[in-house]
Amino acid sequence: MTKIRWICALAAVAGVMAGCEKPSPVPEEYRGLDEETRAQRKYVNLFAWNAMNTYYLWRDEVSAALEKWGDWDEPIQKVADVRYKDAQGHDIDRWTMLTDDFSSFSGGVSGHTRTNGMDFVLYYADQAKTRICAVVTYTYAGSPAEKAGLKRGDVILTLDGQEITPDNYQELVRDRLLGGGTVKAGLRGGGTVTLTAVDMYEDPVQTVCVLENARGRKVGYLHYTSFTLDSCDDLVETFRGFTQAGIDDLVLDLRYNGGGYIITEEFLASLVAPVREVEAKSILSREIYNATLTKEIGADTTFFRTDFSFRDGGETHVVSTQGANPDLPRLYVLATGSSASASESLVCCLKPYMDVILLGNRTSGKYCAGVMLEASSWYAGVKDDLEEGEYEKAKPYVDNWGLYVMYARYADRDGVTLSMPDGIAPDHEVNDNPLDGYPLGDPRETMLAAALELMEGGTRAIQGENGPIPCLEPVPGDSHPRGTQLLIRLL
């Protein structure tokens, strides 16, 4: 099989050199492919293979698979095949992925996407597990879902007249509810709503309020759904409000937060950590790379700080946390199996500095960080090192292709990664229940009530003695299909 050509050095860190070999004969098994398909596979594989060789966290562990990567292998499946697996062939790395729709993937990460503007969890709708329903967990302000009157606890039983079943739910939910078009959703009780997706920004600073518990202590509450770059300004204003209100405790609700940008996680951590640690610029986190990357760029350590600057959409964004940190000794975090990546890293990296109390369920176990590499940008960076004319040939074949590749394991100041390998266990087990009849931020809502009860020295809500509340069984492995798990380093 034809070998992929080497490109050594780091595309985003240092200069890149290419050593292009003369084309080899097409192997027998690929001679049935047309010229267009072979050309696209060649150029996409060249990009993906080199990115994996440079950045991939488990590069040494998958070196044999990388050696067998051919020019005309189907590239999306090849990346999935190469990903690091255990002895039984199960993916240890479940997140590295190649896509031919990079614009949609990166748009979803930024919060700017085509959407109905709601989040939901999938449950079995009957004890026999023959039907599945989508239970709304929250809606975004101004979204089609909110305008249609959907709210937390609404139950969707049909999509375009079709019942959702174990046999069709993956395709039906993906194509109809998440497909970016129009769908008619049939609700429990007999009503229907028609949703037409729009391009919008889903503001992750969802619900903010200041409550007062039975002891007269002020409790700040923030439901935060994604670590987007655009949310930094809103986070500052939120925490300034908490500080001005003189809150005594803080509840950070990350139960549906699948992660986002590392710099936003660092930003939020610097708003939450004790002020003395922020002012001292103490170590926030460490990143552990593969041996080759470590040799090239060394270790990367991040620190608490008040001033942040990052590039977003070609513009430099400057924002400061100065004066917004409420300086609390403890943090209550609401989390579930849908809490991943940056959410888990935040908990892990704050624990050495403050009392972080986790309520809910074991988190996802997404313990590594990735970079998003766009194939066309990668080729532009190496064009002077390719054979003459190769860059121009490659451009049309790699347009809108990209790779999300795991490049590091995150750790706290002491090198500890709490979420590896199976997530962070809660200090207090509490099941999320969107059917309890209360919106997020209401002190009677199941998980928030448990946190408030704990602050007051009780355990009634935590032990589930707060009355009979209906709760369905989640669909295992797929209960939160909208929850992409991301921890992304800006290049």
C-alpha positions in Angstrom: 0.0 0.0 0.0 1.3 3.5 -0.8 2.9 5.3 2.1 1.8 8.7 3.2 4.5 11.3 2.8 6.2 12.7 5.9 5.8 16.2 7.0 8.0 16.9 10.0 7.8 19.7 12.5 4.8 21.5 13.9 2.4 23.2 11.5 1.1 25.7 14.1 4.2 26.0 16.2 7.2 26.0 13.9 8.1 25.9 10.3 6.9 22.9 8.3 8.9 20.8 5.9 7.6 18.3 3.4 9.4 15.5 1.7 7.2 14.4 -1.2 8.0 11.1 -2.8 7.3 10.1 -6.4 3.8 8.6 -6.8 3.6 4.8 -6.4 1.5 2.5 -8.5 -2.2 2.3 -7.4 -2.7 -0.9 -5.4 -5.1 -3.4 -6.8 -7.8 -2.8 -4.2 -8.1 0.9 -5.1 -8.0 0.7 -8.9 -11.8 0.8 -8.9 -11.9 4.3 -7.5 -12.3 7.1 -9.9 -9.6 9.8 -10.3 -11.5 12.4 -8.3 -12.0 10.1 -5.3 -8.4 9.0 -5.4 -7.2 12.6 -5.5 -9.4 13.7 -2.6 -8.4 10.8 -0.5 -4.7 11.4 -1.2 -4.7 15.0 -0.2 -7.1 14.6 2.8 -5.0 11.6 4.1 -1.8 13.5 3.7 -3.2 16.2 6.0 -4.8 13.9 8.5 -1.8 11.5 8.7 0.7 14.3 9.3 -1.5 16.0 11.9 -1.9 12.7 13.8 1.9 12.1 13.6 2.6 15.6 15.0 -0.1 16.2 17.7 -1.8 12.9 18.6 -1.6 12.3 22.4 -1.2 8.5 21.8 1.1 8.8 18.8 3.6 6.2 20.2 0.8 3.8 21.1 -0.7 3.8 17.6 2.6 4.0 15.6 2.0 0.6 14.0 -1.4 1.8 12.7 0.1 5.0 11.4 2.6 3.0 9.4 -0.1 1.1 7.7 -2.0 4.3 6.7 -2.3 4.4 2.9 -2.8 7.3 0.4 -6.2 6.0 -0.8 -7.8 4.7 2.4 -11.2 6.2 3.2 -10.0 9.0 5.5 -12.8 9.5 8.0 -13.0 5.8 8.7 -9.2 5.6 8.8 -8.9 8.2 11.6 -11.6 6.3 13.5 -9.6 3.0 13.0 -6.3 4.5 14.1 -7.6 6.0 17.3 -6.1 4.5 20.4 -8.0 1.4 21.6 -7.8 -1.1 24.5 -6.8 -4.7 24.1 -10.4 -5.6 23.3 -10.6 -3.0 20.5 -12.8 -0.5 22.4 -12.0 3.2 21.8 -10.1 4.8 24.6 -10.0 7.9 22.5 -13.6 8.5 21.6 -13.2 12.1 20.5 -10.6 12.5 17.7 -12.5 12.8 14.5 -12.1 13.9 10.9 -15.0 15.8 9.2 -15.9 16.9 5.7 -18.1 19.7 7.2 -15.6 21.6 9.2 -17.6 24.9 9.1 -20.6 23.3 10.8 -18.4 21.6 13.4 -16.5 24.8 14.3 -19.7 26.8 14.2 -21.2 24.6 16.8 -18.2 25.0 19.1 -18.5 28.8 18.9 -22.2 28.8 19.8 -23.1 30.3 16.4 -25.0 27.5 14.7 -28.2 26.6 12.9 -30.5 25.3 15.6 -33.9 25.0 17.2 -32.4 26.5 20.3 -33.2 23.9 22.8 -31.5 21.1 24.8 -33.0 17.8 25.6 -32.3 14.4 27.1 -33.6 11.0 25.7 -35.5 8.7 28.1 -37.4 5.5 27.6 -41.1 6.4 27.5 -42.4 3.0 28.8 -41.2 0.3 31.1 -41.0 -2.2 28.2 -38.5 0.2 26.5 -40.2 0.1 23.2 -40.6 3.8 22.9 -38.2 6.8 23.5 -39.1 10.4 24.3 -37.1 13.6 24.2 -37.5 15.7 27.4 -36.7 19.4 27.1 -34.1 20.5 29.6 -34.0 24.2 28.7 -34.4 26.6 25.8 -32.3 29.5 24.6 -33.7 33.0 24.7 -35.2 34.1 21.4 -34.9 30.7 19.9 -37.6 28.9 17.8 -38.1 26.5 20.7 -38.8 29.3 23.2 -41.0 31.1 20.7 -43.0 27.9 20.2 -43.6 27.8 24.0 -41.4 24.8 24.8 -40.0 24.7 28.3 -38.1 22.5 30.7 -40.1 19.3 31.3 -42.0 19.2 28.0 -42.0 15.7 26.5 -41.6 15.1 22.8 -43.1 11.7 21.7 -43.2 12.0 17.9 -41.2 13.7 15.2 -43.1 14.4 11.9 -45.7 11.9 13.0 -43.2 9.1 13.7 -42.9 7.5 17.1 -39.4 7.5 18.4 -38.2 4.0 19.0 -34.9 2.1 19.9 -34.6 1.2 16.3 -35.0 4.7 14.7 -34.1 7.2 17.4 -30.5 7.9 16.4 -31.4 8.7 12.8 -34.7 10.3 13.6 -33.3 12.7 16.3 -30.2 13.5 14.2 -32.1 14.2 10.9 -35.3 15.8 12.3 -34.6 17.4 15.7 -31.0 18.3 15.1 -31.0 18.4 11.3 -31.3 22.2 10.9 -34.6 22.1 9.0 -38.3 22.1 10.0 -39.8 19.5 12.2 -43.3 18.9 13.7 -42.9 17.7 17.3 -45.7 15.8 19.0 -45.9 16.4 22.7 -47.2 14.4 25.6 -50.8 15.6 26.2 -51.6 15.7 22.5 -50.2 19.1 21.4 -47.8 19.7 18.6 -45.3 22.4 17.8 -43.5 23.2 14.5 -39.9 24.2 14.8 -37.8 25.7 12.0 -34.1 26.0 12.8 -32.4 29.4 12.4 -28.8 30.6 12.5 -28.3 32.1 15.9 -25.9 32.4 18.8 -26.9 30.2 21.8 -25.8 32.3 24.8 -24.4 29.9 27.3 -24.9 32.2 30.2 -28.4 30.8 30.6 -29.8 31.5 34.0 -28.4 33.9 36.6 -30.0 34.7 40.0 -29.2 35.4 43.6 -31.2 33.4 46.1 -31.4 33.6 49.9 -31.4 30.4 51.9 -33.1 29.6 55.2 -30.1 30.9 57.1 -30.2 34.3 55.3 -27.1 33.5 53.3 -27.0 34.8 49.7 -26.4 32.2 47.1 -25.4 33.0 43.5 -26.6 30.6 40.9 -25.3 30.3 37.3 -26.4 27.8 34.7 -23.7 27.8 32.1 -24.0 25.6 29.0 -20.8 26.0 27.0 -17.3 27.5 27.3 -17.6 29.8 24.2 -15.3 32.7 23.5 -18.2 35.1 23.2 -19.4 34.4 26.7 -16.4 36.0 28.5 -17.9 39.4 28.6 -21.2 38.1 30.0 -19.3 36.0 32.6 -17.6 39.1 33.8 -20.9 41.0 34.2 -22.5 38.0 35.9 -19.7 37.8 38.5 -19.6 41.5 39.0 -23.3 41.2 39.9 -22.5 38.4 42.3 -19.8 40.4 43.9 -21.9 43.5 44.3 -24.7 41.4 45.8 -22.3 40.1 48.4 -23.0 36.4 47.8 -21.8 33.9 50.5 -22.0 30.8 48.3 -22.0 30.0 44.6 -23.7 27.2 42.7 -22.3 26.6 39.2 -24.6 24.4 37.2 -22.7 22.5 34.5 -25.0 19.5 34.2 -25.4 19.9 30.4 -22.1 21.5 29.6 -20.0 19.5 27.2 -17.0 21.8 27.3 -15.5 24.3 24.8 -12.4 26.5 24.7 -9.6 26.1 27.2 -9.0 29.9 27.4 -12.7 30.4 28.5 -12.2 27.7 31.2 -9.1 29.6 32.4 -11.1 32.8 32.4 -14.0 31.3 34.5 -11.5 29.6 36.8 -9.9 33.0 37.5 -13.4 34.4 38.3 -14.1 31.7 40.8 -10.7 30.9 42.5 -9.7 32.6 45.8 -8.4 36.1 44.9 -5.1 35.5 46.6 -4.3 32.7 44.2 -5.3 34.7 41.2 -3.2 37.7 42.3 -0.3 35.4 43.0 -0.7 33.9 39.5 -0.6 30.4 40.9 -0.5 27.4 38.6 -3.9 26.6 37.3 -3.2 23.6 35.1 -0.7 21.5 33.2 -0.8 19.8 29.8 0.8 16.4 29.1 1.7 15.7 25.4 3.1 12.9 23.4 6.9 12.4 23.6 7.6 14.0 20.3 5.6 17.1 21.0 7.0 17.4 24.5 10.5 17.4 23.0 9.6 20.1 20.4 7.8 22.6 22.6 8.3 21.4 26.2 5.6 21.4 28.9 2.7 23.9 28.9 1.6 25.3 32.3 -1.2 27.8 32.6 -1.6 30.2 35.5 -4.4 32.2 37.1 -4.6 35.8 35.8 -6.9 38.7 35.5 -6.1 39.9 32.0 -6.9 37.8 28.9 -6.2 38.4 25.2 -7.1 36.0 22.4 -7.8 36.0 18.7 -11.4 35.4 17.6 -12.5 35.6 14.0 -9.4 37.5 13.0 -9.8 40.1 15.8 -8.0 40.4 19.1 -10.3 40.3 22.1 -9.2 41.7 25.4 -11.1 41.1 28.6 -10.3 41.4 32.3 -11.7 39.7 35.4 -10.4 42.5 37.7 -12.9 43.4 40.4 -15.4 40.7 39.4 -14.2 37.8 41.6 -16.4 37.3 44.7 -13.5 35.6 46.6 -15.3 32.6 48.0 -13.7 29.6 49.9 -16.0 27.0 48.3 -17.9 26.2 45.1 -20.9 24.0 44.6 -21.0 22.3 41.2 -24.0 20.5 39.7 -22.9 17.9 37.2 -24.0 14.8 35.4 -22.7 12.4 32.8 -23.3 15.2 30.3 -20.7 17.4 32.0 -17.5 16.9 30.1 -14.1 18.3 29.0 -13.7 21.9 30.1 -16.4 21.3 32.8 -14.4 18.5 34.3 -11.1 20.3 33.9 -12.4 23.3 35.8 -13.4 21.1 38.7 -10.1 19.2 38.6 -7.9 22.3 38.5 -9.8 24.3 41.2 -9.8 21.5 43.8 -6.3 22.2 45.0 -7.2 25.8 45.9 -10.8 25.7 47.2 -13.5 23.4 48.5 -15.2 22.2 45.4 -18.4 20.2 46.2 -19.7 18.1 43.4 -23.4 17.2 43.4 -25.1 15.0 40.8 -23.7 12.0 38.9 -20.3 10.8 37.7 -19.1 13.1 35.0 -18.3 12.1 31.4 -14.6 11.2 31.6 -13.4 13.5 28.8 -9.9 14.0 30.2 -8.0 15.2 27.2 -7.8 18.4 25.1 -7.9 18.8 21.3 -7.0 21.2 18.6 -9.2 21.9 15.6 -7.1 21.9 12.4 -8.5 23.0 9.1 -7.1 21.2 6.1 -7.0 24.2 3.8 -5.2 26.3 6.4 -2.7 23.5 7.0 -1.9 23.2 3.3 -1.5 27.0 3.1 1.1 26.7 5.8 3.1 24.0 4.0 2.7 25.1 0.4 6.3 26.4 0.0 7.6 23.0 1.0 5.4 20.9 -1.3 6.3 19.9 -4.8 5.6 22.6 -7.4 1.9 22.8 -8.1 0.8 20.4 -5.4 -0.8 23.2 -3.2 -3.0 24.3 -6.1 -4.0 20.7 -6.9 -4.9 20.0 -3.2 -7.0 23.1 -2.5 -10.3 22.1 -4.1 -10.1 18.6 -2.6 -9.6 19.6 1.0 -12.1 22.5 1.2 -14.1 22.3 4.4 -12.2 19.2 5.7 -10.8 19.4 9.2 -9.6 17.3 12.1 -10.3 17.5 15.8 -7.3 15.7 17.3 -6.5 15.0 21.0 -3.1 16.5 21.7 -2.9 16.6 25.5 -4.1 15.3 28.8 -5.0 18.1 31.2 -4.0 17.9 34.8 -4.1 20.1 37.9 -1.0 21.8 39.4 0.2 18.5 40.8 -0.2 16.5 37.6 -3.5 14.9 38.8 -6.3 14.3 36.3 -9.4 13.5 38.3 -11.6 12.6 35.4 -9.3 9.9 34.0 -10.4 7.4 33.0 -14.1 7.2 33.9 -15.1 10.7 35.1 -15.2 12.5 38.4 -17.4 10.8 41.1 -19.8 13.2 42.9 -19.4 14.0 46.5 -23.2 13.7 46.8 -25.3 11.6 44.4 -28.3 13.5 43.0 -30.2 12.5 39.9 -31.2 15.3 37.5 -35.0 15.3 36.8 -36.3 17.7 34.2 -39.8 16.3 34.9 -39.9 17.7 38.5 -42.0 20.7 37.3 -39.5 23.5 38.1 -37.3 25.7 35.8 -33.6 25.9 36.3 -32.8 28.5 39.0 -35.9 27.7 41.0 -34.8 26.7 44.5 -37.3 23.8 44.4 -35.7 22.3 41.3 -34.3 18.9 42.3 -30.5 19.4 42.0 -30.4 23.0 43.1 -32.6 22.1 46.1 -30.1 19.5 47.0 -27.3 22.0 47.0 -29.3 24.5 49.1 -30.2 21.8 51.5 -26.5 20.8 51.8 -25.5 24.4 52.5 -28.1 24.5 55.4 -26.6 21.4 56.9 -29.3 18.9 55.9 -29.5 15.9 53.6 -33.2 15.6 52.9 -33.2 16.5 49.2 -29.9 14.7 48.6 -31.3 11.4 50.0 -34.4 11.8 47.8 -36.9 12.2 50.6 -38.5 15.3 49.0 -41.6 13.5 47.8 -42.6 11.3 44.9 -41.2 12.9 41.7 -41.7 11.1 38.3 -38.4 10.1 36.7 -37.7 8.1 33.6 -34.8 5.9 32.7 -32.2 7.6 30.4 -31.2 5.9 27.2 -27.8 4.5 28.0 -24.9 6.1 26.1 -27.1 8.3 24.0 -29.2 10.2 26.5 -27.7 13.6 25.6 -27.2 13.5 21.8 -26.8 17.3 21.5 -23.9 17.4 24.1 -20.7 17.5 22.1 -17.7 16.9 24.3 -14.9 19.5 23.6 -11.9 20.9 25.2 -10.2 23.1 22.6 -6.9 24.9 22.5 -6.7 28.0 20.3 -3.7 28.0 18.0 
